[in-house]
Amino acid sequence: MEQSYISRTSGIRMKDKIGYAFGDLASCLVFGLTQSVLNKFYTDVLEISVLSVMIMTIIARVWDAINDPIWGRLIDRAPVHADGRYRHWLKIFAAPVAIAAILMFFNVKGFAITWRTVWIYFTYILFGMLYTCINIPYGSMAQVITSSDKERSSLSVFRSIGSTFGAMPAMVLASFCYVAMVDESGNKILDANGKVMKVMDPTITIIGVTIIAVLSVVFYFLCYGWSKERVASHPDPKTKGQTWKVVKTLLKSRPFMAVSVASMLFLAAQMFGQGYNAYLFDKFFNKQGLTMLPTVFQYLPVAVIMFFATKMGNRFGRREVCSYGVLAAAVFYLALFVLALFGVTNVWLYLAANLVAGIGTAFIFLLIWALASDAIDYNKVSYKLNDDATSYAFYSFMRKLGQTVATILINVPLLIIGYNGSQLKTEGLTPDALKTMYNYSVMIPAVLFLLVFIILRFVYPLSKSRIDELQVEKEEYLKEQDA
């Protein structure tokens, strides 16, 4: 009996899964710095206004709208190297991405405010460009490591596990990069409750960032060495107008646009929590050492659910388990908001709710990349679209929009309550402002998660039964391509 094409281009081993996980571990080591540390470094150390930070991220995304598709097309057209079509790029851009990450955290406070602003704009956009150069080929690797949807689901889980470990060092740094504030006589400054006030220390920050960046290079090379491309892939011919044609196809693809928007909103919710908690735990709870715990508590369920997420997704449908899980998370954040209306805002209750909500979000966190791969498979079969790198570039851009949405959602509440990065005393914020700060911390993720549920459940069309049909269609398509 003839072996199917999908069977011949599948059969990944544990080494492949771990190697692929190392790639997102490396990416999240440096990307996590922008989530957990960078915004507060800008506002509190460099004393950049929150409005300038928002404008910077918007400008960066406008540039990404141009840069990301161009880079995707360049990869799709590039010759296939002896060490693979996509993994080849990991060894080229690993070190440049790490260097760019370090440059973002240089302490240029001694410069005039204009030059400080120019510096953060330049280094932030540079990092984004170089991150794109390595993240697009890395994401595209999933399409060529295996052609099996079930094995890609497993890769998605391992990739998400890698991202979990990759995000942790930045969270640790965000919690322990503070030193006690002192007056001119060297005495520690106390707040209204008699507790020592703390401020972010630029020296501790840059040392931590450098260590994290170097580790990212190590793990990128481990990903390169432990991964294998099994599916034959060929560069696209240079056709005039092909880039715009691909983009138009992606825009009309309901599965691809739905998962792209859902991923954008989910990432926005994640990044909002990680960035906003630095302010919430500093000013509202006055427990800077606990800053990392909400994110850690959200990730803890992943350590359990990762063992059966793939099986549950294959049995009940990836769309189904992801959508209802994220709905449960939205409900728990809404519960926190309702309790706050009655004056209940205990820090341990807040952390417990994050832990329970993390159970719901664990499924989409682990399987979101499999949903994206399913959508790309759909485009191959339905639209004969083989531009994997360009497709992933568009998807990556949508996730970057999530980063921008998160930055805006972090800074708009700060603007509303009158937060000033150089005004570090908690008593500088009124009780009403602090209450507003807390309300935003629970309402924003609740709304974002609810939107993700609606999109996945009612817009994204690739149910379990449709995925099964798609595999049959894909087998025929891949045979034709191979011939």
N, C-alpha and C positions, 0 to 999 in steps of 0.2 A: 504494500500500500504506500502510495506516494506521501511523503511528509509535507505538511503544509508549509507555506513560506513563513508564516508567523512562528511556527515551531522551530524552523531552521534558524531564525534570527532572534531567538529568545534563549532561555536557559541561563539567566544571570546567577552568579554565585554570591555568597555573603561578602566576598572581597569587593565585588562591584558595588554592592549596596553601601558598604562602609566607605569605600573610596568616593562614591558620589555624595554621601553625607558630609565628607570632609570639605567638599567644595562650598556648600552653603555654610558650614561652620566657619570657614575662612571669610566668606563674604559678610556674615553677620558679626564677626569680630570687629570689622571696621565700620560696617553700616550701623551696628548697634550703638556706636559712639554718637552718631548723628541723632539717634532716637533718645538716648538716655542722658547724654552729657552736653551736647553741643549748644542747644538753645540756652541753657542756664549759663554756660561759659560765655556766650555772647552777651547776655543781658547783665550778668553779675560781675564778671571779671573784666570784659572789654567795655562794659557800659554802653552797649549798642542798644538803641531804642527797639522796643518790640515791633514797632511799625516798620523800621528798616529791615528787621529780620523777615517779616512777612513779605515785603516787597522783593527781597533777595530771592526767596523761594519761588515766588511767582515768575521772576525773570529767568531763574534756572529752569523751570518747567517749560517756559516758552522756547528756550533754547533746546531742551530735550525733545520737544515736538519736532524739531528739525534734525537734531543730531542722532536720535535713536533709530529712526527708519533708515537714515543714510548708512549708519554702521551695520544695521541688519542686512541691508542690500549688499554691502561690501563683503560681508561674511558669506552670504549666499552665492556670490559670484567668485569668491576666492578659490584658487586651486586646492585640491585635497592633498594635505601633506602626509608624509609617511606615518606620522604619529597621530593621524586622525584629522577629521574635518573641523571639529569643534574643540577637542581637548588641547589641541596645539596652541590655542591662544592663551591658555591658563599660564603657561610658563613665561609668556612674553609680558603679560600685564600684571603679574602678581606683585612684583616689587614696586612699580610705579603707583599702583593703587595704595599700597601701604605708605609710601612717601607722601602722597597727597593727603592721606588721612592725618598724618603727623603735622603737616603744614597748617591745617585748619585750627590747630590748638596752640600755635605760637602765641605767646603773650606780647601783643603789640600795643598794650595800653599806653605806653610812653609816646606813641605817635599821636598826632592830631586826630580828632574824631573823623575828619574827612578821609585820611589815609587808612585809619582803622577800618572804616566802612569799605573802602576800595579793596583792602586786603581780604576781608572775609568774603566779599563777593567773588573775588578772583579765585581764592582757594576752594570755596564751596562749589563753584561751577566746575573747576578743574577736577575736583574729586568726583563729581557726578559724571563727567565725561569719561574718565578712566574706569570708573565703576561699571559704566555701561559697556565699555570695551571688553570687560571680562565676564560680566554677568549674562550678557546675551548669549555668547557661545556656551557658557556653562549651562544655562537653562535649556538650550537647544540640544544638549547632549542626551537628555532623556529620550528624545525621539529616535536616537541611533544606538543607544545602549541595548534596547530591546524593542520589539514591535508588539509585545503582548500587553494588553491593557491591564491585566492583573499584576504583571511584574512592574509596570509603570506605577501602579497604585502602591506597590511595595517601595519603589524608589521614592515616591512622594512622601511616604511615611519616614523613611530614613533621612531624606533631605530635611524634613521638618525637625527631626531629632537633632540633626546637625545644627540647624539654625537656633534651636533651643540652647544648646551648649555654647554656640557662638555668641549669643546675646548676653550670657551671664557675666563675662568679665566687665563689660561696659556698665551693667547694673551694679556690680560690686564697686566699681570706680565711682559711680554716681552717689553711692552711699558713704564712701569713705574718703572723698577728696576735700573734706572740710577741715578747717582749723578754727580754734577759738578766736573770737574777735577781742582785741585788746585796745585800751586807750593809749594816750601819749605816754603815760607812765608805765605801761606794760601790764596794767591790771586787766583781768578778764571782764568783759562787758556782760551784764546780766539783763535778761528781759524782765517783763512785768511780773513773771511768775518765779523769778529768782534763778532761772536756768541760764547756763552759759550760752551766749549767742555764737553762732558759727558762720563762717564765710568760705566759699569755694577757694581752694588754694591752687594757683596756676602751676606751681612747681610739681606738686603731687599729681596734678592732672596730666601734664605733658609726659611725666615719667610713665604713668599708667598707660597712656595712649601709645607711647613708643613700644612698650612691651607687647601690648595687644596687636599692634600693626605688624611687628616682626613675627608673631605667632601666626598671623593670617598668611604670610608668605609660606611658612612651613606647611600649613594645611592645604594651600593651593597646590603645592608640588606633590603632596601625598595623594590628592585627588587625581592629579595628572598621572601619577604612577600606578594607581590602583584601579583605574577605569578602562573599559574596553568598548570600542564602537563596533557593534555587530551588524547594523543595518547599512546596506550600501547607500551611499549618498553622493550625489554629483553636483558640481557647481552649475548655477543657472547661466544660460547664455545671456549676453548683454543685449537686451531688447529695449528699445526706446519706449519710455512711458510705462515700463513694467512696475516700477515702484508705486506709482499712483494707482495702477490697476490692482496691485495687491492690497493697498490700503482700502480702496473702494470695496473690494471683496470682503475684507475683514469687517468693515463697517456694516455691511449688510448681513453678516453671519450672526444670526440670533444667539446660538450657543456661545460663540466666541465673545461677543460684546457683553452678554449677560455675565459670563464668568469674569471678564475683565473688570466690569463695574463692581461686581460683588467683591472681587479681590481687592480693588482699590479701597472700597469702604471698610472692609475688614482690616486691612493694613492701617487705614486711618485711625480706626478704633484702637488697635494695638499701640500704635505710635503715640496717639494722644495720651493714653494712660501712662506710658513709660516716660514721656516728656513732662506731662502736667503733674505727675506725682512728685517730681522734684520740688515743685513749688508748694503743692498741697501739704506734703509732710514737713517741709521747711517752715511754712507760715501758719497753716491751719492747725496741724497736729503738733508742730514743734518737736518732731521726732526724726531728725535728719538721718539717723542711723538705720531707720526702718524703710527708707525710700525704696529699696530694691524689693521689699517683701511682696507688694501687690503683684508685681510681674512674676516673681518666683512662685507665688501661690497660684497664679494662673497657669503656670507651666507644670506644676506638680502633677496634675491629673494626666498630662501627656505621658509621664513616665509609666503609667498603668495602661492607659488606653492605647498606646502605641503597639501593644502586643496583640490587640484584636481589632484595630481600626480597619486594616485591610480586609479582614474576613467579614466584618460587619458591612463594609462598603460593597463588597462583592455580593453579599447575600441580600441585603435590603436596598442597595443602590447608594452610590456615593452622594448623589444629589439629596437623597432623602435623609440620610443620617447627618449630613452637614447642615441642612436647612433647619431641621427641628432642634438640633443641638444649639445653634446660634440663637434660635428663638428663646430657648430656656435661659440663655445668658442675658438676653434683653430683659426678661421678666425679673431676674434677680437684681439688676441695676435699677429697674423701676421701683422695686421694693425698697431699695436704699433711699430713693428719692422720697417715697411716701413716708418712711420712718423719719427722714430729716424734717418733714413738715411738722412732726410732733416733737422736734428737738432732739431726736436720737441720732447722734453722729459719732458714736464711739469708734476709735481707731481699730479695735480688735474685731468689731462687727464688720467694719469696712473690709478688713483683710479676709475675714471668713466668707463674706459675700463674693470677693474676688476668687477665692478658692473654689466655691461652688459654681460660679459662672465659668471658671476655667474648665470644668468638666464638660459643659456644653460647647465651648469654643474649641476644645481639643480636636474634635473630628474635622472641622473645616481647616484648622491649623495643620493637621497631618495630611489631609487629602486634597487641599486646594490645588496643588500642582498636578494631581491626577485629573481633576476636573478640567484644568487648562489643556492637558494632553488629549483628553477626550474631545475637546472642542477643536483642537488642531487636526486630529484624525477626521473629524466631521468635515472640516474644510478640505482635506485631501480628497475624500470620497465624493463630496457634493460639488466642489468647485474646482477639483484637480489642482489644488494649491499646494505646491511642494516647497514653498519658501519658508522653511521652518524658522530660520534666524530672523527674517523680517517679521514673521508672525510673533515670535517671542519678543522682538524689539518693541512691537506695539503693545504687547501685554506688559512688558517691563515698564514702558512709559506710563501706562495706566496705573501701575503700582506706585510709580513715582508721584503721580498725581495724588495718590493716597497720602504720601509723605507731605505734600503741599497742603492738602486738606487738614492733616493733623497739625501742621505748624500754624495754620490760620486758627484752628480751633483751640490751640494752646494759648496763642497770643491775644486773640480777641477778648476772651474773659479777663486777661490781665490788663488790657487796655480799659475795659469797662470798669474794673475796680480801682483803676489808677495806680497799677503796680509800676514801680520805678526800680530798675535793676540796681541803681546805686543807693537806693533807700532800703537798707537791709533790716531795719528794725520792725518786728512784727507789729508793734504798737502804731506804726505808721499806717496800718490798714485798719479801717473801722470794723467793728463786729459785724455790721451788715455786709461789708465787702468780703469778709472772711466766710460768712454764711453763703454768699453768692458763689464764692470760689468752690466751696464744697458741692453745691447744687450742680454746677457745671460738670464737676468730676464724675457724677453718676448719670446725669441726664444725657450727656453727649454720647457715651458708649451705648446707652440704652437705645437711643434713636438710630444710631449707625447699625447696630446689630439687628434691629427690627427691619431696616431697609434691606440688609443682606438676606434676611429670611424671605422677604417678599420677592426679591429678584431670583433667588435660587429656586424657590418653590413654584413660582407662577410665571417666570419669564424664561429661565434656563430650561430647555426642552429635553435634555438628555437624561431621561429616567432610566431605571435599570433595564427595562424591556427594550428601550431604544438603543442602549449601549450594546446589548446582546446582538441586535440586528446589525449594528454598525460594524461589529467584528467580522461578520460574514461578508459584508460589503468591502471591508478593508482587505480581506484576504484576496479577493478577486482583483482588487485594484493594485495591490503590491505585486501580484503575479504578473500583471500586465507591465508594470514598471520594470520589474526584473528582466522580463523578456526583451 
